[in-house]
């Protein structure tokens, strides 16, 4: 267990990094900038992280792990979460950690984070058996659309509760393939 000073320092480093990440690419963020904004020494940064890429990777992994735990919590080990449950539980998590998720999804590196979410959703909703090629493409399309909706929601100022986000995704999927206006 970490001591309070270490936890406070880690929090300051993360907040400084996320502040910088909103306006800059990770490859343009220096340890010096993070340290100055967090009001710590560069050596202190290196006690916690190897470099800004390591910091980004760890933050993304923690968010994906948090989303996965929130999705799996209501399900037994033998049942699979459906896409709408994944969307709703992810929206609840993102709503709880709005600033963090907005920073990750508003950054220039959001594609890496989105890829992690796509892999998580695909793993959770895909049957454990091998899918046919069409099924894999269908799953990829639905998962990407659902995650795209989550990203659009969390990075906008649209006020919707997580259940509404999931319902909107379901409504959109229900109308896929139907001519517009019908």
QUIQUIUR-V140759 format. One record per pair of residues at least 24 apart in sequence whose C-alpha atoms are under 6 Angstrom apart, sorted by sequence separation. I is the first residue (numbers start at 0). GAP is how many residues later the second one is. D is the distance in Angstrom with one decimal. If there is no record, write none. Layout:
i=I gap=GAP d=D
i=I gap=GAP d=D
This chain:
i=12 gap=25 d=5.4
i=11 gap=26 d=5.1
i=81 gap=43 d=5.5
i=80 gap=44 d=5.7
i=101 gap=53 d=5.5
i=91 gap=70 d=5.4
i=90 gap=71 d=4.9
i=87 gap=74 d=5.3
i=87 gap=75 d=5.7
i=87 gap=78 d=5.1
i=86 gap=79 d=5.5
i=21 gap=81 d=5.6
i=83 gap=82 d=5.6
i=24 gap=83 d=5.5
i=17 gap=85 d=6.0
i=21 gap=85 d=5.0
i=20 gap=86 d=5.7
